[in-house]
Amino acid sequence: MDKKYSNYDLDNLDIQILSILMENASIPYTEIAKKLIVSGGTIHVRMKKMEELGIIKGSELIINPQRVGFDITAFLGIYLEKGSQYSDAVKQLQEIKEVVELHYCTGQYSMFAKIVCRDTAHLRKVLNEDIQALTGIQRTETIISLEESIKRQITL
């Protein structure tokens, strides 16, 4: 992080910029500037500051998995043999493309993952041959999602 931004606090303009972009990440800076009655340069500078501060982690294209043939979403509670195997397990799980989220968590599981598969046969293959075969994974528990009802960013 750049030292000149180390004490940077989000102001109302930053929050408005972020709110607009969270609704539509593809909106041009010039359009944001018009909405907020500031210059395009101001938007650019503010965005650069927020990126350097790590407030903005990037932008992404979101694909609907079902529309491209991935009909099963499952959540996987992962038990490790030992907590010290966490880092190695993460490295191994990063290689499995069906793992789209992974969290180190408290509670009964060591890790909690979200996986996306084409169908139940694909899910069975990913669980049995890919994930449960990894070094350090003791066992897993699978919860299949029937519907995603809410998915959103935090509100500023």
C-alpha positions in Angstrom: 0.0 0.0 0.0 1.2 3.5 -0.9 2.2 5.5 2.2 0.3 8.6 1.0 -3.0 6.6 1.3 -2.3 4.9 4.7 -4.8 7.1 6.5 -7.4 7.2 3.8 -11.0 7.1 4.9 -13.9 6.3 2.6 -16.0 9.4 2.1 -19.5 9.7 0.7 -18.2 10.0 -2.9 -16.2 6.8 -2.6 -19.2 5.0 -1.2 -21.4 6.3 -4.0 -18.8 5.1 -6.6 -18.6 1.7 -5.1 -22.4 1.4 -4.8 -22.8 2.2 -8.5 -20.1 -0.3 -9.5 -21.5 -3.0 -7.3 -24.8 -2.7 -9.2 -23.0 -2.7 -12.6 -19.2 -3.3 -12.8 -19.2 -2.6 -16.5 -20.4 1.0 -16.3 -17.9 3.5 -17.7 -16.2 5.9 -15.4 -17.5 8.8 -17.5 -21.1 7.6 -16.8 -20.4 7.4 -13.1 -18.9 10.9 -13.2 -22.1 12.3 -14.8 -24.3 10.6 -12.2 -22.2 12.0 -9.4 -21.5 15.4 -11.0 -17.7 15.1 -10.9 -15.0 14.7 -13.5 -14.0 11.3 -15.0 -10.5 12.0 -13.7 -11.9 12.2 -10.2 -13.5 8.8 -10.5 -10.3 7.3 -12.0 -8.1 8.7 -9.1 -10.6 7.5 -6.5 -10.7 4.0 -8.0 -6.9 3.9 -8.2 -6.7 4.8 -4.5 -9.2 2.2 -3.5 -7.4 -0.5 -5.5 -4.1 0.4 -3.9 -5.7 0.2 -0.4 -7.1 -3.2 -1.2 -10.7 -2.0 -0.8 -11.3 -3.1 -4.4 -9.9 -6.6 -5.1 -10.8 -6.6 -8.8 -13.7 -7.1 -11.0 -15.1 -10.3 -12.5 -17.4 -11.6 -15.1 -20.0 -13.8 -13.4 -21.3 -16.8 -15.4 -24.5 -18.7 -14.5 -23.1 -22.2 -14.1 -26.4 -23.8 -14.9 -26.5 -22.1 -18.3 -23.2 -23.7 -19.2 -24.1 -27.2 -18.1 -23.1 -27.2 -14.4 -26.4 -28.2 -12.7 -25.1 -29.3 -9.2 -23.9 -26.9 -6.5 -22.7 -28.6 -3.3 -21.2 -27.5 -0.1 -18.5 -29.7 1.4 -17.5 -29.9 5.0 -13.9 -31.1 5.0 -12.2 -32.8 8.0 -8.4 -32.8 8.0 -6.4 -35.4 9.7 -4.3 -32.6 11.4 -4.8 -28.9 11.4 -1.2 -28.5 10.3 -2.1 -29.9 6.9 -4.3 -26.9 6.0 -1.8 -25.2 3.7 -1.0 -28.3 1.8 -4.7 -29.1 1.5 -5.4 -25.6 0.1 -2.7 -26.0 -2.5 -4.1 -29.4 -3.6 -7.7 -28.1 -3.7 -6.7 -25.1 -5.8 -5.9 -27.6 -8.6 -9.5 -29.0 -8.6 -11.4 -26.6 -10.9 -14.8 -27.6 -9.5 -13.9 -26.0 -6.2 -15.1 -22.4 -6.6 -14.8 -21.3 -2.9 -12.9 -22.5 0.1 -13.0 -21.3 3.6 -10.9 -22.1 6.7 -13.5 -22.2 9.5 -14.3 -22.8 13.1 -16.8 -25.5 14.2 -16.9 -29.1 13.3 -15.2 -28.8 9.9 -11.6 -27.8 9.2 -12.6 -26.3 5.8 -15.8 -25.6 4.0 -15.9 -25.6 0.2 -18.4 -24.8 -2.5 -18.2 -27.0 -5.6 -20.0 -26.9 -8.9 -20.5 -30.0 -11.1 -22.3 -31.0 -14.2 -24.4 -33.8 -12.7 -24.4 -36.3 -9.9 -22.0 -38.6 -11.7 -19.5 -35.7 -12.0 -20.1 -34.8 -8.3 -19.4 -38.4 -7.3 -16.1 -38.4 -9.4 -15.0 -35.1 -7.9 -15.7 -36.3 -4.3 -14.3 -39.8 -4.6 -11.4 -39.5 -7.0 -10.3 -35.9 -6.6 -11.1 -34.5 -3.1 -11.3 -37.5 -0.8 -8.1 -38.9 -2.4 -6.0 -35.8 -1.3 -3.3 -36.2 1.3 -4.5 -35.0 4.7 -8.2 -35.2 4.1 -9.8 -37.5 6.6 -13.4 -37.3 5.4 -16.0 -35.0 3.9 -19.7 -34.3 4.4 -21.7 -33.1 1.4 -24.7 -30.8 1.3 -26.4 -30.4 -2.1 -27.9 -27.0 -2.8 -31.4 -27.1 -4.3 -31.6 -23.4 -5.1 -29.5 -20.3 -4.5 -32.0 -17.8 -3.2 -29.8 -14.9 -2.2 -26.3 -13.9 -3.5 -25.1 -10.3 -3.1 -22.3 -8.1 -2.0 -22.4 -6.2 1.3 -24.3 -2.9 1.2 -22.3 0.2 1.9 
